[in-house]
Amino acid sequence: MWSFFSRDSSKDFPYDIGEPVAGFENYSIWTLHKAKRKATQEEVSVFVYDIRSGSDTKCELAKAALKRLKTLRHPSILQYLDSLETDKMLYVATEAVEPLGTFFTKLATDNVQKGLYLAWGIFQITRALSFLNNDGNLRHNNVSAWSVFVNASGEWKLGSLEYVAAADGNPMPPVKIPVTLEVYDAPEKNDQSKLKAATKCSVDMWGLGCLVWEAFNGVLRQRSNLKDIEHIPKSLQSLYCELVGASPSNRPNPADIITRCRKPGGFFKNDLVDTLLFLEEIQIKDKAEKNRFFSGLTTHLENFPDNVCKHKILPQLITAYEYGDAGSAVLAPMFKLGKLLDEVEYQKRIVPCVVKLFASTDRVTRSRLLQQLELFIAHLQPPVVNEQIFPQVAHGFLDTNATIREQTVKSIIHLAPKLNYNNLNVEVLRHFARLQARDDQGGIRTNTTVCLGKIAPHLHPQVRQRVLVSAFIRAMRDPFPPARVAGVLALAATQQYFLLNEVANRVLPSLCSLTVDPEKTVREPAFKTIRGFLGKLEKVSEDPSLRETMEADVHTATPSIGNAAATWAGWAVTAVTAKFYRSQSDSSRPRPPLTGRNLSKPASLEQPSSSSLSTTTSSVTSMTSLEHESNDTSASASDYGNNDWDNENWGEMDTSQDPSSPLAASSNNGQLVTANTLNEVRDGWDNEEWGSLEEDPCEEEEQAEQEQQQQQMARQSISSTTSSSQQQQRPLLPHQHQQQLQQHELNDLIEPLAKLNSHITTSPSRQQQQQQQSTLRPKELANLSSSATTSPTTPGALTNCNNISPPSSHLNNSMHNANWNSDSWADGEFEPFDEPGLGNSKLDEARRKREEKKLQRQRELEARRAQRATGPLKLGAKKL
């Protein structure tokens, strides 16, 4: 029983009291201690008064302060939590605070930030005094830097309520304990004649004046220092002089101070005070005011103190979004302030909000989330990204809004390091393949290529080796010039991931085609990249032992920094990683309808300049592109698997047959290739027999003469047969007869060209295309002959023949704009055009006989070479 009465009752106090705050005991009857709540470990402050060592007067003051603290509730008055009174001690628990007198040393030295913060603090104390004097009809009687406390949010709270008395009572200021507080006494305390002019707020206004001086100069040591106003802002000097005036009646009311200083140009009129007051009243603001406020908040946060942003503004923003109608405008300032939180706080307060936001269907919210992704992605754990964030982000790839699609592509840059194998190497690449091939916005196609180059280090080595070259070569054939530039730069920036055989057989041939690109901005990086790759190949040729070093990163998941950065392609790495392509609308130009009869257009018509593409906008063009995409339902997003990335023959030298090449539409290139090839045919060079240099020149001349005689006899017989059949129906005009002869000559010239392509191309898919395109020759010959008849004479007709693209190039050029973005990642396959009346059985028979003779002759030549294989080589002269 005795132990029950003798136990320490302070153990029932639900707070663990810690170390005291130094310096506060010199200005108060209390000692201030840091403490924590036992149940939650929440930080609090505990004011302790030792009853045993104090006098009765002090004990009465302490109990009076506890009574006032319990009954007075105001945002700017110290918040009471709990208390305990024993026969030995008196404990009062409040929110975690520290005295303003010791907090001055922690203020930032920046003048702008310090000025804004001090204005907010003085405003709060003025508001608390207005509440006491006007609403509570009370006087504080002890306003100073030691009666004001600062909490974790940077808010100033009025405390030390030991001397609070009724405003209509004795106007004489009380005697304060300890004596160090006497420096803050008003002058009328020593001059009884002035007490008649005292008002209910005159004493507290003197104390407010002392507080203003201390805010800009430090702790007040003697009363005479109040005359020094050098550091007080000019906007506050006149008011300060009124506060510390000798006449009590001239000191203003705190309510009038707030009204005067909140006017434009006043001391309380600044961004921080306006922001915090708006947040306090946000529940009564309409949606338009909230959106306007949050939209402009981000620009002001740099000048706000970190503790105010972290503990005051950020919680208000989170609450405003979760429980109000603040909308997506709150996201930008919320994520910017989230950087002030530590990892534990971020996971607790911001991450749940982010996950909830990504599930929103509002486009504005999704757009702002993607724009601010870099601000919070570092705090998201990989499981959260893969399971909750990425599935929501992936919907943006299929969004009908171009802005959402583009921002979704850019967001992968930040998400890639945290994505698992399936999401990155399967899902992301599947969407990238579709966007790069089928998206109607040139800017999106460009940024897809840029993004793929940036995330290349994170891709699986096998997937990376299969995907990169195919994707970048496709980009280099895009009709949009910036997309071609992006493809070139991406190839150079990721050069360490390519095998040297792949560089020689696929990369360099594709780059060479861009050296005659209509746009100079495309040609320049193409030449620079070609020189870099050639230099790399030349080094390996001189020293084969370098091959292993050059290809060290091809099959590694973590590339070496030396190969990735300190190489000849450093300029391209900088260019690709600098920024994404940006344009006003990124709207692509309309694509012409699919036709097979039009000749190739000049490059000036097919390839508009990059400036015109980036600045010209047209609603009609955008609608046409969208309708074109919506009508094409031949492929869906699920059609793009990993195996589709390399189902193509882009590495071939014969770029004229590539319908997606940006140069396929250029007639100049096609004319040059055709003219050179036809000249070679006329000179007697047969590509099928380039290996017969050791044969006897005399035998070759005899065989060539015999073949020419046979071809001439066949043409004469065919011409006579055709002319006789046409004369039975109607008279044959001279120019028609000439046209028929020109058609036969074109047939003889184009046949070796077709066989030339068939022997150069060894890929099965190329041979299949040649077979399919051979069925189109009657129709193409008709078109070519009709074009050749534009000149009445035979020489003119031959000149036009030199300017006509070969059959495969002619067909693919006409289909360039329609099929450059084929999502199958393979060259297009075309059905033959069956048009009656164009076929001629005589011509087919003659052609068949010639082919049989050529094959027989080739077998004979091979047999002769085999017989003379053991003899000396004869470097013969050029065949005639």
Secondary structure, DSSP 8 states (H G I E B T S, - for coil): -HHHHHS-GGGGSSEEEEEE-TTGGGG-SSEEEEEEETTT--EEEEEEEETTTS-HHHHHHHHHHHHHHHH---TTB--EEEEEE-SSEEEEEEESEEEHHHHGGGS-S-HHHHHHHHHHHHHHHHHHHHIIIIIS-EE----STTSEEEETT--EEE--GGG-EETTS--S----SSGGGGGG--GGGT-GGGGGG--TTHHHHHHHHHHHHHHHH-S--SGGGGG--TTS-HHHHHHHHHHT-S-GGGS--HHHHHHHHTSTTSTT-SHHHHHHHHHHTGGGS-HHHHHHHHHHHGGGGGGS-HHHIIIIIHHHHHHHHHHS--GGGGHHHHHHHHTTS-HHHHHHHTHHHHHHHHT---HHHHHHHHHTHHHHGGGS-HHHIIIIIHHHHHGGGG-SSHHHHHHHHHHHHHHGGG--HIIIIIIIHHHHHHHHHH-SBHHHHHHHHHHHHHHGGGS-HHHHHHHHHHHHHHHHT-SSHHHHHHHHHHHHHTGGGS-HHHIIIIIHHHHHHGGG-S-HHHHHHHHHHHHHHHHHHHHHHH-TTHHHHHTTTTT-SS--HHHHHSSTTHHHHHHHHH-----SS-B--------SSS----HHHHS--HHHHHH---HHHHHHHHHHHHH--S--GGG--GGGGG-S-TT-S-GGG-TT-TTTT-HHHHHHHHHHHHHHHHTT--GGGTT-TTS-HHHHHHHHHHHHHHHHHHHHHHHHHHHHHHHHHS---HHHHHHHHHHHHHHHHHHHHHHHHHHH--SHHHHHHHHHHHTTHHHHHHHHHHHHTTSSSHHHHHHHHHTS--HHHHHHHHTHHHHTT-TTSS---------TT---HHHHHHHHHHHHHHHHHHHHHHHHHHHTTTS---------
